[in-house]
Amino acid sequence: MFGGLTKTSSRIAIASALGMTLGGFAMGASPAKAADLGGDCCADLEERVAELEATTVRKGNKKVSVTLSGWVVKLGSWWDDGKTSGFYTGDKDTTLSSHFQLSGSATIAPGWSGGYTLTEELAGNGCAGGFAENQFNNNACLFGRENTLLSYMWIKSDKWGTTNWGNLSQATDNVALLPDLSGTIIESNAVLFDGGGMFVRPKGARNSNDMAGDFIWDNVVTCTDGGGGMGADCNGYPQQGFRYDSPTFAGFSVSSGFYENDVWDVALKYAADWGSNWKVSAAAGFDQSTDEGCSSAGSPGQTLPNGSCSGVSVGGGGGAPFQGYRKEIDTAQVGASIMHVPSGLWFYGLYQNEQNEGTQWQGPAQNANNDSTWFIKAGIKRTWTPLGATVIWGEGGQYLNMFSGMCTGFGGVTFGSNPALNPTCQVALGNGTVDSNGNNITNQVNITGSTVNRYGLGIVQEIDSAAMHVFFRWQHLDVNLSSVCADSSCVTASGGLVGQGDRIKTNFDSLDIFQVGGVIFF
């Protein structure tokens, strides 16, 4: 998702531009000789040389400059699921968590340089309403308190471009998200960072027992790709591999990469000023994943690492029910933004489509083979106070047919999904399904389609003197599931019958989240 954000996004370049450069002293191959002036002159010189060497990272006689950068983000999230509400505090979840990044570089020859990037997340005890927290758990982050996000090396030619290798952001990681010119990408973007781990409450559910078998919002915004995104940026979590980045020509640049167990991608990016009045940024990317990533045989209803196929999970597959299973997911995405500089008005939009060309979801669940996302933000960015720019925006979008997480990871966070486990997506929704008279269905149903609607508002105040953002935002989610009776007949709680294949109505409450917080860059 945002593994390479501080390096790649000009909108938050402050996170790296304010980094501290270490080792700014040039050291020769051997120390210069000092005149014998008596006293402690030579001792003083040796002490000074030792001090310089202590503050310089060196390899042979080549000096490596080291930059420390990153951000700290903390927020409070008040949520209302239609019946109960609560207030959680903490960090953003993985890839947007508080983190620090060490970047080193050294000159190899004129026009050539090499270096490395190390990024460590330090989220603390909780990620306020993120991927892992729900109504009954307010102290959780998807990958825990500490997580190594990036660890890679690179060699750069000013003329020919940059080759990167190690645990890194793919060419299509963030590619459709980063064109957002508003500078609010940490606070809000198309990935469902906020509320994804919350249970979707059936209408009328009174307590935790009524929700024990229910699904979470992440289950209806699941990327079939399994690359780490939720709802968008589906090849969005750093992987082991190689990536090439071209130089920039007339505002255009190209990146492409190949990653472990056969994931490849390519991205085209463009950014330019059109005269003095307009700024434009756009990017498009395509990736193909054939990494089955099955850590064990698993069974329907299990979550990672036991029941899902994912490019993120460790280990390789094999065993029932994976015989003959073939993964091939093609993901295309595009994002673009335009800003009118004099007025500060701006617009951003994203579209993503996933096509399952491998083992297919079958029968009533076949819509899961083709899912899509669209998301837009629009607003104004103006400097009305001495503090810095104020950004006000509205947002909206839909996640369409991304219900595959309902089929193989019911009730838990899922990255990717495997049709071999439950090819017709037959599940029990309990209190969430009713007949035409509103009576609960007690049998299993087949999920045939889904639409998650998202909209909200936000405001960010930039504080230039402290390299800080403070923000407030509201996000609303609601879901419409299409389903049919999976059994020969379905029995309602009142004893009525619904025929096999007949449409079953679903009833779920919406989720509202109100957030206030801040980000400080260093």
C-alpha positions, -999 to 999 in steps of 0.1 A, spaced: 0 0 0 24 27 12 57 9 15 75 35 -6 55 66 2 82 89 16 103 82 -14 78 84 -42 52 109 -33 59 146 -40 27 155 -22 43 145 11 79 149 1 82 168 34 86 134 50 120 129 33 130 165 25 133 173 62 153 141 69 186 145 87 217 139 66 246 122 85 282 120 76 286 152 57 324 153 59 348 143 31 375 119 43 406 112 23 422 79 18 447 88 45 448 117 71 468 147 62 500 152 82 500 180 107 529 203 115 546 196 148 534 226 167 541 211 201 516 205 229 486 183 221 481 193 184 484 158 170 463 143 197 436 169 190 438 161 153 435 124 159 405 130 182 389 151 155 395 124 129 379 99 152 349 122 156 345 125 119 347 88 113 322 82 141 297 104 123 303 90 88 291 56 75 319 43 52 325 15 29 362 13 20 370 49 11 335 56 -3 313 78 19 276 69 23 253 97 33 224 85 55 190 102 57 165 96 85 129 104 77 94 93 84 63 103 103 43 98 135 5 96 131 -19 94 160 -57 96 159 -89 89 177 -118 71 160 -154 73 172 -175 47 155 -212 38 154 -223 5 138 -260 11 140 -265 -3 175 -234 3 196 -206 29 195 -172 33 209 -140 55 208 -106 40 200 -72 57 199 -40 47 183 -21 47 150 -30 41 114 -27 5 103 2 -11 84 20 9 56 5 41 70 16 35 106 41 56 124 75 47 111 111 57 104 131 52 73 169 50 68 181 58 33 217 56 24 235 67 -8 270 68 -22 286 80 -54 300 51 -75 312 72 -104 300 104 -122 264 99 -130 262 66 -110 252 60 -74 241 32 -51 223 29 -18 197 12 4 164 18 21 153 3 55 118 11 68 104 0 102 69 5 114 62 12 151 25 13 155 23 9 192 -5 -10 210 -34 -3 187 -44 9 152 -76 29 158 -103 11 140 -80 -3 113 -77 -37 97 -76 -57 129 -97 -39 155 -134 -45 159 -163 -40 183 -147 -64 208 -110 -57 204 -96 -22 207 -59 -30 209 -47 -46 177 -27 -39 145 -26 -62 116 11 -70 119 16 -61 155 35 -33 172 66 -35 151 70 -45 115 98 -43 89 82 -28 58 111 -22 34 146 -35 31 163 -32 -3 193 -19 -22 195 1 -55 219 12 -82 211 44 -101 223 58 -134 212 94 -141 209 84 -178 196 48 -177 174 47 -145 174 28 -112 175 -10 -105 162 -19 -70 162 -53 -53 151 -68 -20 119 -64 0 104 -34 -18 73 -16 -31 62 -30 -64 59 -8 -95 22 -8 -91 22 -3 -53 3 30 -47 5 38 -84 -32 50 -87 -32 65 -52 -2 88 -54 -15 112 -81 -38 128 -54 -26 164 -54 -44 174 -23 -17 163 1 -43 143 22 -33 108 11 -24 97 47 -57 110 61 -79 94 33 -74 73 2 -92 46 -17 -79 17 4 -103 9 33 -78 16 61 -105 26 86 -133 3 98 -122 -28 77 -119 -50 108 -153 -40 123 -181 -66 122 -209 -58 99 -240 -57 122 -272 -74 109 -302 -52 115 -317 -61 149 -285 -78 162 -285 -68 199 -251 -81 213 -219 -100 205 -237 -134 205 -259 -121 176 -227 -112 157 -206 -142 165 -208 -157 130 -209 -125 111 -184 -111 86 -163 -80 87 -161 -51 63 -128 -63 49 -146 -95 37 -166 -75 12 -137 -54 -1 -113 -83 -6 -87 -81 -34 -87 -115 -52 -50 -106 -62 -40 -111 -26 -12 -85 -28 -23 -67 3 -47 -39 -5 -83 -37 8 -107 -25 -18 -80 -8 -39 -42 -9 -45 -46 -47 -47 -9 -53 -54 -1 -30 -25 21 -47 1 59 -48 -3 73 -81 -17 107 -96 -24 118 -89 -59 134 -66 -85 121 -33 -98 133 -10 -125 125 28 -125 132 48 -156 144 84 -157 118 110 -162 112 123 -198 89 152 -204 70 144 -172 67 107 -180 84 77 -162 80 40 -164 85 13 -137 84 -25 -140 92 -54 -117 92 -91 -111 86 -106 -77 88 -139 -59 66 -168 -71 56 -150 -103 42 -116 -98 51 -90 -124 39 -55 -131 44 -23 -151 34 13 -144 34 46 -163 34 79 -144 30 115 -155 33 148 -135 36 183 -149 26 219 -145 4 231 -173 14 268 -174 12 287 -142 -24 278 -134 -27 241 -135 -10 211 -119 -17 176 -133 -7 141 -121 -17 107 -135 -6 71 -134 -17 37 -146 -6 2 -138 -11 -34 -146 0 -65 -127 -4 -102 -130 -2 -126 -100 2 -163 -104 15 -168 -69 -7 -194 -52 9 -188 -19 -11 -215 -1 5 -221 33 -15 -253 39 -46 -272 27 -70 -253 49 -108 -256 47 -137 -232 41 -141 -206 68 -104 -204 78 -84 -172 76 -47 -166 70 -25 -185 72 -45 -217 70 -73 -212 45 -64 -186 20 -41 -183 -11 -22 -151 -10 9 -134 -23 15 -122 12 13 -155 31 45 -175 36 52 -210 23 40 -229 -8 8 -248 -15 -1 -284 -20 -26 -310 -9 -64 -312 -9 -84 -292 -19 -58 -274 -40 -52 -301 -67 -56 -285 -100 -59 -250 -85 -44 -223 -107 -41 -187 -98 -40 -160 -124 -52 -125 -114 -49 -95 -137 -53 -61 -121 -55 -28 -140 -57 6 -122 -56 42 -131 -55 74 -110 -55 111 -120 -57 145 -103 -58 181 -114 -55 213 -95 -63 249 -104 -35 267 -86 -50 302 -83 -83 290 -68 -70 259 -51 -98 238 -65 -88 202 -72 -102 168 -82 -89 133 -79 -103 100 -93 -93 63 -92 -106 32 -111 -94 -4 -106 -105 -37 -121 -95 -73 -112 -100 -102 -136 -97 -138 -124 -83 -157 -153 -74 -188 -132 -96 -213 -113 -130 -197 -114 -157 -189 -89 -187 -209 -102 -224 -207 -107 -241 -181 -85 -207 -167 -73 -192 -161 -108 -195 -123 -104 -165 -125 -80 -143 -133 -110 -146 -96 -121 -145 -70 -94 -140 -33 -96 -135 -1 -75 -141 36 -82 -132 64 -58 -132 102 -61 -122 131 -39 -127 168 -47 -122 200 -27 -102 231 -22 -67 238 -9 -60 274 2 -38 292 26 -62 312 47 -41 314 79 -4 319 87 -2 283 98 -3 269 63 -27 255 37 -62 243 47 -76 214 27 -113 207 26 -128 178 6 -156 154 0 -152 118 -11 -172 89 -25 -168 55 -41 -180 20 -45 -164 -15 -41 -182 -38 -65 -183 -77 -63 -154 -78 -39 -171 -105 -18 -146 -133 -23 -134 -128 13 -169 -139 24 -162 -173 8 -128 -183 22 -121 -160 52 -155 -154 68 -152 -132 99 -114 -126 96 -90 -105 77 -83 -120 43 -57 -113 16 -67 -131 -16 -91 -159 -19 -92 -194 -33 -122 -206 -53 -111 -243 -47 -122 -239 -11 -158 -228 -17 -165 -224 -55 -201 -212 -52 -196 -191 -21 -220 -209 1 -222 -193 36 -245 -188 65 -254 -152 72 -278 -158 101 -295 -127 112 -284 -109 81 -308 -128 57 -346 -125 57 -375 -135 35 -399 -111 19 -417 -107 52 -386 -99 72 -382 -134 88 -347 -146 94 -333 -174 72 -317 -203 91 -301 -221 61 -270 -213 40 -271 -190 10 -250 -184 -20 -235 -149 -24 -241 -137 -59 -229 -100 -57 -220 -71 -35 -218 -34 -34 -201 -14 -7 -209 23 -8 -185 47 8 -187 85 12 -174 111 36 -159 145 43 -126 158 57 -105 188 66 -67 190 70 -48 220 85 -12 221 75 12 236 101 43 245 81 65 256 110 61 222 127 59 200 95 26 188 109 -10 180 97 -40 181 120 -72 166 106 -108 157 111 -128 133 88 -160 114 86 -165 81 67 -197 63 60 -200 26 48 -230 6 38 -233 -28 21 -258 -45 -2 -253 -82 -6 -271 -102 -33 -278 -139 -23 -300 -169 -32 -311 -199 -12 -284 -226 -14 -303 -256 -1 -333 -274 -17 -353 -250 4 -346 -225 31 -365 -223 63 -373 -190 80 -374 -185 117 -412 -185 116 -413 -218 97 -419 -205 62 -400 -218 31 -380 -202 4 -372 -222 -27 -336 -231 -39 -322 -204 -60 -347 -179 -49 -335 -144 -40 -328 -138 -3 -330 -103 11 -301 -90 32 -303 -65 60 -272 -49 75 -266 -17 94 -241 9 81 -209 20 98 -200 56 106 -165 67 117 -155 101 129 -117 107 133 -96 135 147 -58 133 147 -24 145 135 6 136 115 41 150 121 69 145 96 106 143 101 
